[in-house]
């Protein structure tokens, strides 16, 4: 029987110097990229800032960048991960399931790999993904997957890769794209 290889989808949208840019990367369970898409930087005009007002950032993140990234990826992952609370519910609203927000913490490691600990209100919990690192904070959107559904997938993948590390690579890839664009 052939083993099913889990795929993870990482989504990143950032604002820097009044420019918005996003990236999506699908990896296998070892962290090897299978698909990578990014958007050109979007710099809203003064007129757009006035017309959209407080809704500008939401419009750019959700309607322009997020929708385009999700349409562009050719592989549908087993699990989508983001690191930005503002993207969690919009991802779920776009029909991306299952989706979680995952972030590093500074807490002392929990006693056992696979151990979870509820965090505050809502659907957040700490997960000890490996024997030595600080536990990860995992948050699901309203109506999202439960702990029992997520933990086995996250632990399976954490055996062969660091779960949050692809965000670092994506950020660096966006910097390189920007540098290459300036060189042209």
Secondary structure, DSSP 8 states (H G I E B T S, - for coil): ------EEEEEEEEEETTEEEEEEEEEETTS-EEEEEE---B---HHHHHHHGGGHHHIIIIIIIIHHHHHH-SS--SEEEES-HHHHHHHHHTT--SEEEEEE--S---SSTT-EEE-SSSSEEEE--SSSS--EEEEE-TT---HHHHHHHHHHHHTTS-TTHHHHHHHHHHHHHHHHHHH-
